[in-house]
Amino acid sequence: MIDIILADGNPLVLSAMSEIFERDPRFSLVATSATAEGFLGTVMRVPVQIGVIDWNLPALGGAKLIEVLREQDNAPRLVVYGHDARDLPRLAMTAGAAGFASRAGDVDSLLTCCAEVAAGKMVFPFVDVRELQSNPIHSLSGKERVMLEALSKGLTNRELAKELGITINTVKFHLSNLYDKLSVRNRAQAIAFYYSSRIASEPEP
């Protein structure tokens, strides 16, 4: 069975989703939460495979929640359950979610999405995945993404080691892999790539 946790700020939606997953024999509903903080507290204590979250989840929001979980080794794979307007599926994928299910879709679409994500797939029916994957940033591991973001703040190797809780040699190892994946030669080029990629991914006003 697939262990799953649900988080949504709307109590009606949360209750309905709970009933749906409890009726499906493929899933074991471990917990529900109305806030990002409650979700985090649970997954830090209890390992689960899949988390279904609302993009506008109080109070951190979906993007920040995904960012925090990227730093955790045993974090669940996340499915964003939201409206497919305003480029949300693409933003969810860029943030690091593993899947997106539309609130406008039927119940089976959400269940199928979660099952496929649990099987290791990326499920974004409203996104041209090939276009997104052409950006090398999407090939980075969670640790490498966190390191790239930390690099953009101007941290030294020693400061990176302290912030990430790893040795300086491990920092150098991750940086070498990071440079290879981004096809850059040094820290300055990696930072420039990071900011240019962020600008390119910003939605047009």
KEKOLFI-827990 format. One record per residue (C-alpha): x negated, y negated, z negated; residue in one letter. Coordinates in steps of 0.2 Angstrom, whole numbers, plus 5000, padded with zeros to 4 digits. Layout:
// residues N
[pt [X, Y, Z], a]
...
//
This chain:
// residues 205
[pt [5000, 5000, 5000], m]
[pt [4995, 4982, 5003], i]
[pt [4993, 4972, 4987], d]
[pt [5000, 4954, 4990], i]
[pt [5003, 4938, 4981], i]
[pt [5015, 4924, 4987], l]
[pt [5014, 4906, 4983], a]
[pt [5027, 4893, 4988], d]
[pt [5032, 4876, 4981], g]
[pt [5051, 4880, 4986], n]
[pt [5058, 4892, 4973], p]
[pt [5072, 4897, 4985], l]
[pt [5059, 4902, 4998], v]
[pt [5048, 4911, 4985], l]
[pt [5063, 4921, 4979], s]
[pt [5068, 4926, 4997], a]
[pt [5050, 4931, 5001], m]
[pt [5048, 4941, 4985], s]
[pt [5064, 4951, 4990], e]
[pt [5058, 4954, 5007], i]
[pt [5041, 4961, 5002], f]
[pt [5048, 4971, 4988], e]
[pt [5059, 4980, 5000], r]
[pt [5045, 4984, 5012], d]
[pt [5036, 5001, 5007], p]
[pt [5020, 4994, 5015], r]
[pt [5018, 4981, 5002], f]
[pt [5015, 4980, 4983], s]
[pt [5020, 4963, 4977], l]
[pt [5007, 4959, 4963], v]
[pt [5013, 4941, 4958], a]
[pt [5021, 4925, 4964], t]
[pt [5016, 4907, 4961], s]
[pt [5024, 4890, 4963], a]
[pt [5007, 4881, 4963], t]
[pt [4989, 4882, 4970], a]
[pt [4982, 4882, 4953], e]
[pt [4993, 4897, 4948], g]
[pt [4988, 4906, 4963], f]
[pt [4970, 4904, 4960], l]
[pt [4971, 4909, 4942], g]
[pt [4980, 4925, 4947], t]
[pt [4968, 4930, 4961], v]
[pt [4953, 4927, 4950], m]
[pt [4959, 4940, 4938], r]
[pt [4968, 4952, 4949], v]
[pt [4960, 4957, 4966], p]
[pt [4973, 4957, 4980], v]
[pt [4971, 4960, 4999], q]
[pt [4983, 4947, 5006], i]
[pt [4989, 4930, 5000], g]
[pt [5004, 4921, 5008], v]
[pt [5003, 4902, 5005], i]
[pt [5013, 4887, 5009], d]
[pt [5002, 4874, 5018], w]
[pt [5009, 4860, 5007], n]
[pt [5007, 4870, 4991], l]
[pt [5007, 4859, 4975], p]
[pt [4995, 4852, 4970], a]
[pt [4979, 4856, 4979], l]
[pt [4987, 4859, 4996], g]
[pt [4984, 4874, 5007], g]
[pt [4968, 4867, 5015], a]
[pt [4959, 4864, 4999], k]
[pt [4965, 4881, 4992], l]
[pt [4957, 4890, 5007], i]
[pt [4941, 4880, 5005], e]
[pt [4940, 4885, 4986], v]
[pt [4943, 4903, 4990], l]
[pt [4930, 4903, 5004], r]
[pt [4917, 4903, 4990], e]
[pt [4924, 4918, 4982], q]
[pt [4917, 4935, 4987], d]
[pt [4933, 4945, 4984], n]
[pt [4946, 4932, 4989], a]
[pt [4962, 4939, 4998], p]
[pt [4964, 4936, 5016], r]
[pt [4976, 4921, 5018], l]
[pt [4992, 4919, 5029], v]
[pt [4999, 4902, 5030], v]
[pt [5018, 4902, 5031], y]
[pt [5024, 4886, 5038], g]
[pt [5031, 4876, 5051], h]
[pt [5022, 4877, 5068], d]
[pt [5023, 4859, 5072], a]
[pt [5010, 4845, 5072], r]
[pt [4996, 4858, 5076], d]
[pt [4997, 4867, 5059], l]
[pt [4993, 4884, 5066], p]
[pt [4976, 4877, 5073], r]
[pt [4972, 4868, 5057], l]
[pt [4976, 4883, 5046], a]
[pt [4964, 4893, 5057], m]
[pt [4951, 4880, 5057], t]
[pt [4952, 4879, 5038], a]
[pt [4948, 4898, 5037], g]
[pt [4965, 4906, 5035], a]
[pt [4967, 4924, 5043], a]
[pt [4984, 4922, 5050], g]
[pt [4999, 4910, 5052], f]
[pt [5018, 4915, 5052], a]
[pt [5031, 4902, 5057], s]
[pt [5046, 4898, 5045], r]
[pt [5056, 4897, 5060], a]
[pt [5053, 4915, 5065], g]
[pt [5062, 4931, 5059], d]
[pt [5057, 4941, 5043], v]
[pt [5049, 4955, 5053], d]
[pt [5036, 4942, 5061], s]
[pt [5030, 4938, 5043], l]
[pt [5029, 4956, 5038], l]
[pt [5020, 4961, 5054], t]
[pt [5008, 4946, 5052], c]
[pt [5003, 4951, 5035], c]
[pt [5001, 4970, 5039], a]
[pt [4990, 4965, 5054], e]
[pt [4979, 4953, 5044], v]
[pt [4977, 4967, 5030], a]
[pt [4971, 4978, 5045], a]
[pt [4957, 4965, 5048], g]
[pt [4965, 4956, 5063], k]
[pt [4967, 4937, 5065], m]
[pt [4985, 4933, 5069], v]
[pt [4989, 4916, 5076], f]
[pt [5003, 4917, 5089], p]
[pt [5004, 4898, 5092], f]
[pt [4985, 4896, 5095], v]
[pt [4974, 4898, 5109], d]
[pt [4961, 4909, 5099], v]
[pt [4949, 4910, 5113], r]
[pt [4947, 4891, 5113], e]
[pt [4944, 4890, 5095], l]
[pt [4932, 4904, 5094], q]
[pt [4921, 4895, 5108], s]
[pt [4916, 4883, 5094], n]
[pt [4901, 4892, 5085], p]
[pt [4907, 4885, 5068], i]
[pt [4921, 4899, 5068], h]
[pt [4907, 4912, 5069], s]
[pt [4900, 4907, 5052], l]
[pt [4903, 4917, 5036], s]
[pt [4912, 4909, 5021], g]
[pt [4895, 4906, 5012], k]
[pt [4888, 4898, 5028], e]
[pt [4902, 4886, 5030], r]
[pt [4901, 4881, 5012], v]
[pt [4882, 4878, 5015], m]
[pt [4885, 4868, 5030], l]
[pt [4897, 4857, 5021], e]
[pt [4885, 4855, 5007], a]
[pt [4871, 4851, 5019], l]
[pt [4882, 4837, 5026], s]
[pt [4881, 4829, 5009], k]
[pt [4862, 4828, 5010], g]
[pt [4858, 4841, 4997], l]
[pt [4840, 4848, 4996], t]
[pt [4836, 4866, 4996], n]
[pt [4834, 4866, 4977], r]
[pt [4851, 4857, 4975], e]
[pt [4859, 4869, 4987], l]
[pt [4852, 4884, 4977], a]
[pt [4859, 4876, 4961], k]
[pt [4876, 4871, 4968], e]
[pt [4879, 4888, 4976], l]
[pt [4871, 4898, 4962], g]
[pt [4858, 4907, 4972], i]
[pt [4839, 4907, 4974], t]
[pt [4830, 4895, 4985], i]
[pt [4824, 4910, 4996], n]
[pt [4842, 4915, 4998], t]
[pt [4846, 4897, 5003], v]
[pt [4832, 4898, 5017], k]
[pt [4839, 4914, 5023], f]
[pt [4857, 4907, 5025], h]
[pt [4850, 4892, 5033], l]
[pt [4840, 4902, 5046], s]
[pt [4856, 4911, 5050], n]
[pt [4866, 4895, 5051], l]
[pt [4854, 4887, 5063], y]
[pt [4854, 4902, 5074], d]
[pt [4873, 4903, 5075], k]
[pt [4874, 4884, 5079], l]
[pt [4859, 4885, 5091], s]
[pt [4851, 4870, 5082], v]
[pt [4833, 4869, 5076], r]
[pt [4834, 4860, 5059], n]
[pt [4844, 4852, 5045], r]
[pt [4847, 4835, 5054], a]
[pt [4854, 4844, 5070], q]
[pt [4865, 4855, 5059], a]
[pt [4873, 4840, 5050], i]
[pt [4875, 4831, 5067], a]
[pt [4884, 4847, 5074], f]
[pt [4895, 4848, 5058], y]
[pt [4901, 4830, 5060], y]
[pt [4904, 4831, 5079], s]
[pt [4914, 4847, 5076], s]
[pt [4925, 4838, 5063], r]
[pt [4928, 4823, 5074], i]
[pt [4933, 4835, 5089], a]
[pt [4945, 4845, 5078], s]
[pt [4954, 4829, 5071], e]
[pt [4972, 4829, 5078], p]
[pt [4975, 4814, 5089], e]
[pt [4986, 4800, 5081], p]
//
